[in-house]
Amino acid sequence: MEPEAAPAPSKVRTWVTPSRVAWLGTAVVVLLLTLPISIRSPGDHETATCGNVLDVDLDRWAGPSDGNYWEQAYRACNSRRIDRLGKTAGVLSLTVLTVTLLAARARREDDDEY
């Protein structure tokens, strides 16, 4: 009787490793934190950037040239920042969960070999 060879793992299963998932999650978190936030400029019908999650720049709305819209811009920008922080927390928790499950699966497969 000949020993049976283990079936070859699928390409997706070999590509999805804990380190690759961690790198991908890190890249998404960095993008969410650093991409500019666009809000509709109060008094205008154009969108303008008010900084990013880490740095807010509301100088454009501070002047009294066409009205003091600083408070409205602050509220709009702050709500978008909170949304972006929530998305970042979700991506971070999903990344940690996925890496944990993949590491546990790899460890279980290693234990089954012995």
C-alpha positions as CSV (number, residue, x, y, z in Angstrom):
1,M,0.0,0.0,0.0
2,E,1.3,3.4,-1.0
3,P,1.2,6.4,1.3
4,E,-1.3,9.0,0.2
5,A,-0.1,12.5,-0.5
6,A,-1.9,15.4,1.0
7,P,-3.9,17.5,-1.4
8,A,-2.3,20.7,-2.6
9,P,-3.8,23.8,-1.0
10,S,-5.6,26.2,-3.2
11,K,-3.9,29.3,-4.5
12,V,-6.2,31.6,-2.5
13,R,-5.4,29.7,0.7
14,T,-1.7,30.0,0.1
15,W,-1.9,33.7,-0.8
16,V,-4.0,34.7,2.2
17,T,-1.5,34.7,5.1
18,P,-1.6,36.5,8.4
19,S,1.3,38.8,7.5
20,R,-0.3,39.8,4.2
21,V,-3.6,40.5,5.8
22,A,-1.9,42.6,8.5
23,W,0.0,44.6,5.9
24,L,-3.2,45.2,3.9
25,G,-5.1,46.2,7.0
26,T,-2.3,48.6,8.0
27,A,-2.3,50.2,4.5
28,V,-6.1,50.8,4.7
29,V,-5.8,52.3,8.2
30,V,-3.0,54.6,7.1
31,L,-5.1,55.7,4.0
32,L,-8.2,56.3,6.1
33,L,-6.2,58.5,8.6
34,T,-4.3,60.5,6.0
35,L,-6.6,61.1,3.0
36,P,-8.2,64.5,3.0
37,I,-11.8,65.0,4.2
38,S,-14.0,66.9,1.7
39,I,-17.0,68.9,3.0
40,R,-19.4,71.1,1.2
41,S,-18.2,74.6,1.9
42,P,-20.8,76.6,3.8
43,G,-21.9,79.5,1.6
44,D,-20.6,77.8,-1.5
45,H,-21.8,74.9,-3.5
46,E,-18.4,73.4,-3.9
47,T,-16.6,70.8,-1.9
48,A,-13.4,71.8,-0.1
49,T,-11.0,69.9,2.0
50,C,-10.8,70.6,5.7
51,G,-7.7,68.6,6.5
52,N,-7.7,64.9,7.5
53,V,-8.4,62.9,10.6
54,L,-5.2,63.8,12.2
55,D,-5.1,67.5,11.3
56,V,-8.0,69.9,10.9
57,D,-7.5,73.1,8.8
58,L,-10.5,75.5,9.0
59,D,-8.6,78.7,8.1
60,R,-10.6,79.0,4.9
61,W,-13.9,79.5,6.9
62,A,-12.5,81.8,9.6
63,G,-12.6,85.1,7.7
64,P,-15.6,87.5,7.7
65,S,-15.3,88.1,3.9
66,D,-18.6,86.5,3.0
67,G,-19.9,85.5,6.4
68,N,-18.5,83.7,9.3
69,Y,-19.1,80.0,8.5
70,W,-16.5,78.6,10.9
71,E,-19.0,76.9,13.2
72,Q,-20.8,75.2,10.4
73,A,-17.6,74.1,8.8
74,Y,-16.3,72.8,12.2
75,R,-19.5,70.7,12.7
76,A,-19.4,69.3,9.1
77,C,-15.7,68.5,9.3
78,N,-15.9,67.0,12.8
79,S,-18.8,64.7,11.8
80,R,-16.8,63.4,8.8
81,R,-13.8,62.9,11.1
82,I,-15.8,60.9,13.5
83,D,-17.2,58.8,10.6
84,R,-13.7,58.2,9.4
85,L,-12.4,57.2,12.8
86,G,-15.3,54.7,13.1
87,K,-14.3,53.2,9.8
88,T,-10.7,53.1,10.9
89,A,-11.7,51.3,14.1
90,G,-13.8,48.8,12.2
91,V,-11.0,48.0,9.7
92,L,-8.5,47.7,12.6
93,S,-10.7,45.3,14.5
94,L,-11.6,43.2,11.4
95,T,-7.9,43.0,10.6
96,V,-7.0,41.8,14.1
97,L,-9.8,39.2,14.0
98,T,-8.8,37.9,10.6
99,V,-5.1,37.6,11.5
100,T,-6.0,35.8,14.7
101,L,-8.2,33.3,12.8
102,L,-5.6,32.7,10.1
103,A,-2.8,32.2,12.7
104,A,-5.0,29.8,14.6
105,R,-5.8,27.8,11.4
106,A,-2.1,27.6,10.5
107,R,-1.3,26.5,14.0
108,R,-4.0,23.8,13.9
109,E,-2.7,22.5,10.6
110,D,0.8,22.4,12.0
111,D,-0.4,20.4,15.0
112,D,-2.3,18.0,12.8
113,E,0.9,17.1,11.0
114,Y,2.5,15.7,14.1
